[in-house]
């Protein structure tokens, strides 16, 4: 984008800007302020606020500042008082040299809106320098025949002060031969001449020593002295004469050292030493002495230092030609330095705003001024920046430019811009200056954290160790700094019943998820929660993701035998008629496994039997059946050890002991207890045995009839769906096998036991007692509440009827039970299948003429 282009819209904008600026400055004229040199730093110069007609607050709001032409920090604007003060002590001689008056131009720069006010500071001279002669002693050779009134030039003294503080008069020490006359050059400078008052007589006095004093016009005046040595010579009646009294030459400023500037020439008509001419610079300043060199023999003037048009554009040399007899002639040489394009443009940054907030509209980045010390076309300049940047250059008055953004910036697209401002002059060859500005775009919190996935699925095996790292979530934020620092947190669960605070935790810094406690697949198979990610911006932005945790099952539950119950105080015995055929159903081992899948697939195996080959166990459903016909030789009491094993890895198992009693019929009322087997070894009288058996049979039939009648009435009263309840022997019973409702069917009707009293010695029968008591009510309430969190209420109510709810709820909902020859899931058909099977079992026993407790 070329700020110095020739397009008409650009010119019109610049013209309008200058017009507005001119209107703003209509009431302001360039003002001149005065200050004495050597004034102390911090001294008051002027009240700019009053002169500009602005308030102090407006000056501060518009960021007023003072900019000098040479960028020297001589002046300072106090924004609190509006006063212009000196920032350092001024030395007029250093600032302006011999130039008088000494004027320093400066501008007062205002912003919002832009305003430039020009002003001048006149530095007045004080008499702080004494006159100094270039040499402490000068020698004059004067012919003794010189008539009175002859004038002899003397070397002038130098005084760095100007005006009245410069040299105003010369005088010489008292003598009878000479006096000093003070003369003026064309530029106002004064020089001394020695005037002869009376003729000299070499024979009388061949040498004179006088003191020349130079006085300035200061108050008090300062002075400088030099010794004048006068040698009285013999007669020399021809003085040297130059071919030209004035020489004028032009020298390019880029001329190398040693370049011949001019050659002057003088001649003397005398001969001998009186005709030998010697050239010297007369009344030359230190600047001339260090810039030019004059050959005393040839009169050639050469450069001994590089010229600079921008520092000094012209020189005036005065050359003296003296012969051997003391006569001299003078000429002047005017040297004009020609400008060449040897100065590159200069760029000065006045203000810089960095960094720039993103999403901001047109914003001022920098205010700068350009300058070229050359003149003419060499000093004309154009300013530009790269075309592919979202920035613009806007020119203003007094070679000031403003760098602004061309629309809003986006830090996420680009956070840094390298801008090269190029200033080119119009000279030949063209010179340019490049200034690089690095603009940083500061971040604004305009991007919310974003998760790498909208949802995460994590898997953890049950029985994990607490504080186990189960996975991670990750969110990124395109912003920077605190706006990009992401903090993770767990959001409140959608289901208020899920104890999320006790299940998982999250590291707020890296999003790592940890299981706070050991998980149980049978209690909790899966759960979901939301994770939030928030940055630290203001205002903070956030996002969320869904995390689903799947609990993998582990084979951590051994099979549990529901029937027959193994923890009763009295053993349970199954009755089998000796007339039973092969395949007769003796009982059925019912077991469950709290695990799922293949970990819950159960198989049954007969590990040990009193008579191997008499009984068999079906591997899939746990039914115990006779393997052959029974005989009189078979023992009456049998003990079977059945192993129940799951299909997990490694497999877990449980064993159950079955007591089977072979009977000829229920006319045999007396059976000895297993623990009384040792006592049976003694023979009893046959008559006594028969009487006892008969009495026991009659009593048993009577008691059984009464119990059967009561049981049938109670079952009909309860709707015919359940069997009679009775107590079990006291002792430990697993807390998870509780008849919750008190009306369960499976727990009170599925198994039967013939129990013998174990210590009374009466050998009376206790017939057919149910095995599931209503115990541990307090434990029931706690576990039932926990189970209701994760199970279906309708299914739970049905399981309460079965009396198996606590076992199923605390293990796994998909418990596999061996029913018939298949493995099926516990559901609403479970109760009906169990009840039907119990009814069929009892009907088969009753059809063979044996007494048992009926199931309606």
C-alpha angles and dihedrals in degrees: 000000000000112000091189096050126138099235114135097229089055092051091049092051091050091048091050090048092051090046092053090045090050091052089049091052096043091103095046126081125187105272129207123215127191132219134165117239119253089033109155121261114266094032119147117256107168144329102252094180090060094042093049092045092235132127122246090244091053091050090054093043092051091047094237116200139169119241120187126207093244095039090242114151095230097128132045132191117220103214091194095060103017090234125142109225137175114261093195141006112280125226110197093197091054093046101044109005111200093347113118127223098034106215125177115198119210139165132222107222120205129182136201089061106020115243132169121194121188124216140162133224116207112205109206120212125242125196098260099135130066123216114266129196118220090232130031090219132029127190126216126190112205127182113238089228093061109129122233113273093041110144122220119190118233129201113265126235123237124233119182091205120090137217116011090350089066124085111301105168146012128207135175133217117272116281138142098240110049146031130184124243119199115220135186128232120218091262092054098261118135128227132182129242125195111225121201111229099184138007120280125233113207091194090054098043122359098182136032129191118203134172117234115203126195117202128194126208098244126124106270093020121234125214144194131199140206134183118247115205113196120198116194110222138189119264120301109169102181123068122202116265127203122228087231127022090206129034123192122192139164122221126186111238092233093060111134124244111276095035114148107242102179141333119221124199134197133173135206123205092209122094134224118015090342089063098047108106125207122190125214139164112259125206092354123167125227090257091056093045092053095044104043135039124205121203108225091209106038100028092231117153113208136176117256095172136036116266123232118199092195091058103038121004098186142019133203117207127190116202126195123203113199128183128211092263094061098258118129143183131204140216137171130228122203112202118193116197112220116218120238127182095264100130122081117216116271126224123198122189110220098180135001128191112202132195106030117211113240121242090033118132123230104344130180110242103173142358115205142164128221128207139174118199092206122091136233116006088346088067099045112103144189125202129207145156134204117297097224097063128095092237136100135205116223117191121216137173126310095022092299120146132192122212110208136171117259096223134324120327127223115215092195090060095043126355100186137037126195107207120191114200109202120198116189128184125214097236129116111283096023116236124202139189125208123202120189121212121186110208117196120203111220119219127254119195096250100131124073119214112270123209118226087232132025090221135018128205116203129183128207129174116235121254089041120165116261117264090026115163104238100174146307141252123208134199129181131205122205092209124090139237116001089350088065098043104109123206120195126212141167114252121219110278119254089226109060091201093064108094093218094163090062096042108052141005132194132217104238092211105049105014096242112159122216132190107233096202141012111285124223117211091200091058100035123018099175141348137185133214139167126246122205128207118197130177126220097243126122108273093023118229124208145179135189141217134197119244121195117193117200116200111215117216121246125195094251101131122077117211114275120214112226094180134062095028111227103194101064118123091235125047119250119231130198116217117224122181114230088229091063115128127231110285093031110159106241098174140314126246109222117196136164135199122212092212126084139230117013089344087071098045104114130201129187128218134178105232102175137007135177089235112022113218096028097091134028136194123218108233097220106039104023096236113159111213136169113263095204143000116296121241137196089253092063115101117255095229124052132181118205125190111203121191119211112197132179127217098242129122108276094019120233124209145186131199132215130195119220124198113206122190120198112213134181092212141314090277085085098081102169124069123168119241116250092242091054094060092109091056091052090067091080111084118244130207109270093226094053091050094051093049093050092048093049093048092048092048094052092046092047093051091051095048092045092051091052093047092047092051092049092046093051092050093049093048092051091048091054093051099272093273102106141042131238119286124227136165126266128219113281117259143099115321125181111263093223093060101071129143096234100186099032090232101078118148106200096047095054105032109033101076135040130193136191105215127191121208108255106212112005094091091217094108091214122156125250104198130213107331121186116242109213113079129189100248140138094040093170092054089047093059094050096047094042089056092051092048093052090064095067106025138075111261095220093052090046093056091053092050090051087062089054092049091232101099098107094050094048096043096050094047119034133315092228098063112167116221126185104243119164106326100318137075110237136174120257107254140131092305092059096083095046093049093049093048094047091050092050092050092051091048093053093043090055091052093046092047088061092055101258124136118240140149109277129230117211 
